[in-house]
Amino acid sequence: WYSVGLWAAVLSKYPVISHEIMYLGWSGQTHFPNNYPLFVLKEKYERYPYAADQSRPLLSTKIDVNGKQLEILTTHFHVTFDCIESEKMVKEEHEIAKYISHNKTWPLILTGDFNIEKNSLSIELIGSYLTNQSLNFTNTLCKTIHPIFKNKPDHPGLAVDHVFTRDILVENCEVRNVTVSDHLPVVLDFQIE
């Protein structure tokens, strides 16, 4: 048994000050164009239709990095075929944006398996609050494991894992071609300003 609403974790070699799991729901108003090319309302596009009804976690972990405090937010969104943005994703991103705009005390890293491409409305929204460190990513999926390559071997891949930052000095952000899961590891080298 597993819960699709609990796919978020942070592992740290630095001391954890606090952590909190928030669940993203359907609250608030959102406005978005129905004809947006990467957007779909149809349930048939859900890869796991039961997952669309689950709350997504937003895990906030505050850590002490050599006497400086940092907040890491991580999340995992539900999956649609070919990573097409859904209405639920846009609404969840609005909740994350609200959290970010009201919590500016700590330097911040937001990351996770967003399951949407970098030119989506949701990624654009978060990028209006934070610096998008993953703009140059072209693919974050493992070509030997992810089902998209089994169905379409010549598929160029999708950049659906993202990293955003606030008030940190980024030295490098890259996707590593290491087979550990159906998604490739994303590595951020940084210093707190």
C-alpha positions as CSV (number, residue, x, y, z in Angstrom):
1,W,0.0,0.0,0.0
2,Y,1.2,3.5,-0.7
3,S,-0.3,7.0,-0.8
4,V,0.2,9.1,-3.9
5,G,-0.2,12.2,-1.8
6,L,3.0,11.7,0.2
7,W,5.8,11.8,-2.4
8,A,8.1,14.4,-0.9
9,A,11.2,14.2,1.3
10,V,14.4,16.1,2.3
11,L,17.6,14.4,3.4
12,S,20.2,16.7,5.0
13,K,23.6,16.4,6.4
14,Y,23.0,19.7,8.2
15,P,20.8,19.9,11.3
16,V,17.1,20.2,10.7
17,I,15.5,23.0,12.7
18,S,11.9,22.2,11.8
19,H,9.7,20.6,9.2
20,E,6.1,20.9,8.3
21,I,3.9,19.1,5.7
22,M,1.2,21.2,4.1
23,Y,-1.3,19.7,1.7
24,L,-2.3,21.6,-1.4
25,G,-6.0,21.7,-2.1
26,W,-8.5,23.5,-4.3
27,S,-8.8,26.8,-2.4
28,G,-8.7,30.2,-4.1
29,Q,-9.5,31.6,-7.5
30,T,-7.3,31.1,-10.5
31,H,-7.5,32.6,-14.0
32,F,-5.9,30.9,-17.0
33,P,-6.6,30.7,-20.7
34,N,-8.5,27.5,-21.7
35,N,-6.7,27.5,-25.1
36,Y,-3.2,27.4,-23.5
37,P,-1.2,24.9,-25.6
38,L,0.2,22.9,-22.6
39,F,-3.1,23.0,-20.6
40,V,-5.8,20.4,-20.5
41,L,-9.1,20.1,-18.5
42,K,-10.0,16.6,-19.7
43,E,-9.7,13.8,-17.2
44,K,-8.8,11.3,-19.8
45,Y,-5.4,12.9,-20.0
46,E,-4.6,11.9,-16.4
47,R,-2.1,9.1,-16.3
48,Y,-3.4,8.1,-12.9
49,P,-6.9,9.4,-12.6
50,Y,-7.3,8.5,-8.9
51,A,-4.2,10.7,-8.2
52,A,-5.9,13.9,-9.4
53,D,-8.2,13.8,-6.4
54,Q,-5.3,13.4,-3.9
55,S,-3.9,16.4,-2.1
56,R,-0.3,17.1,-3.0
57,P,2.3,17.6,-0.2
58,L,4.4,20.7,0.1
59,L,7.2,19.8,2.5
60,S,8.9,22.8,4.3
61,T,12.2,21.9,5.9
62,K,14.2,24.5,7.7
63,I,17.9,23.6,8.2
64,D,20.9,25.2,9.7
65,V,23.8,25.5,7.2
66,N,26.9,26.5,9.2
67,G,25.0,29.0,11.3
68,K,22.8,30.3,8.5
69,Q,19.2,29.2,8.1
70,L,17.7,27.9,4.9
71,E,14.2,26.7,3.9
72,I,13.8,23.9,1.4
73,L,10.4,23.4,-0.1
74,T,9.8,20.2,-2.1
75,T,6.7,18.9,-3.8
76,H,5.4,16.3,-6.2
77,F,2.6,16.9,-8.6
78,H,0.2,14.4,-10.2
79,V,1.1,13.1,-13.6
80,T,-0.7,13.7,-16.9
81,F,0.2,12.1,-20.3
82,D,3.2,13.9,-21.9
83,C,3.2,16.2,-18.8
84,I,0.4,18.5,-19.9
85,E,-0.5,21.1,-17.4
86,S,-3.8,20.5,-15.6
87,E,-6.3,22.8,-13.9
88,K,-5.3,21.3,-10.5
89,M,-1.6,22.0,-11.1
90,V,-2.3,25.7,-11.8
91,K,-4.4,26.0,-8.6
92,E,-1.7,24.2,-6.6
93,E,0.9,26.5,-7.9
94,H,-1.1,29.5,-6.8
95,E,-1.1,28.1,-3.3
96,I,2.6,27.7,-3.4
97,A,3.0,31.2,-4.7
98,K,0.9,32.5,-1.9
99,Y,3.0,30.7,0.7
100,I,6.3,32.0,-0.9
101,S,5.0,35.6,-1.0
102,H,4.0,35.5,2.7
103,N,7.1,33.7,4.0
104,K,10.2,35.8,3.0
105,T,12.2,35.4,6.2
106,W,14.5,32.6,5.0
107,P,16.7,32.0,2.0
108,L,14.7,29.5,0.0
109,I,15.0,26.5,-2.4
110,L,11.9,25.2,-4.1
111,T,12.3,21.9,-6.0
112,G,10.5,18.7,-6.9
113,D,8.9,16.6,-9.6
114,F,6.5,19.2,-11.0
115,N,5.6,16.9,-13.9
116,I,5.1,19.9,-16.2
117,E,7.4,21.6,-18.7
118,K,9.3,24.8,-18.1
119,N,7.1,26.9,-20.5
120,S,3.9,26.1,-18.5
121,L,1.8,28.7,-16.7
122,S,2.7,27.3,-13.3
123,I,6.4,27.4,-13.8
124,E,6.0,31.0,-15.2
125,L,4.0,31.9,-12.0
126,I,6.6,30.5,-9.6
127,G,9.4,32.2,-11.7
128,S,7.7,35.6,-11.0
129,Y,8.5,35.1,-7.3
130,L,11.7,33.1,-7.4
131,T,14.8,32.6,-9.7
132,N,14.3,29.6,-12.0
133,Q,17.6,27.8,-11.9
134,S,16.3,25.0,-14.3
135,L,15.5,27.2,-17.4
136,N,18.3,25.5,-19.4
137,F,17.2,21.9,-18.7
138,T,16.1,20.0,-21.8
139,N,15.3,16.6,-20.2
140,T,15.1,15.3,-16.6
141,L,13.8,11.8,-17.4
142,C,15.8,8.6,-17.5
143,K,15.9,7.3,-21.0
144,T,16.4,3.7,-19.9
145,I,13.5,3.6,-17.4
146,H,10.9,6.3,-18.1
147,P,7.8,4.9,-20.0
148,I,7.8,7.8,-22.5
149,F,11.0,6.4,-24.1
150,K,9.6,2.9,-24.2
151,N,6.6,4.1,-26.1
152,K,8.5,6.6,-28.2
153,P,12.3,5.6,-28.4
154,D,13.2,8.8,-30.4
155,H,11.5,11.1,-28.0
156,P,13.8,14.0,-27.0
157,G,12.7,14.0,-23.4
158,L,11.0,16.5,-21.2
159,A,12.3,18.9,-18.5
160,V,9.7,18.3,-15.8
161,D,11.8,18.6,-12.6
162,H,12.5,22.2,-11.6
163,V,14.6,24.2,-9.1
164,F,13.8,27.7,-7.9
165,T,15.8,29.8,-5.4
166,R,15.7,33.1,-3.4
167,D,18.5,34.8,-1.6
168,I,21.2,32.2,-2.3
169,L,24.3,32.2,-4.5
170,V,24.0,29.5,-7.1
171,E,27.3,28.1,-8.4
172,N,25.9,25.4,-10.6
173,C,22.6,23.6,-11.3
174,E,22.6,20.6,-13.6
175,V,20.9,17.3,-14.4
176,R,23.1,14.3,-13.9
177,N,22.8,11.3,-16.3
178,V,22.7,8.7,-13.5
179,T,20.2,5.9,-13.6
180,V,18.6,5.8,-10.1
181,S,14.8,6.2,-11.0
182,D,12.6,7.2,-13.9
183,H,13.7,10.8,-13.2
184,L,17.4,11.9,-13.4
185,P,18.9,13.6,-10.3
186,V,19.0,17.4,-10.3
187,V,22.0,18.8,-8.4
188,L,22.2,22.4,-7.1
189,D,25.6,23.7,-5.9
190,F,25.0,26.9,-3.8
191,Q,26.0,29.1,-0.9
192,I,23.8,31.1,1.3
193,E,24.4,34.9,0.8
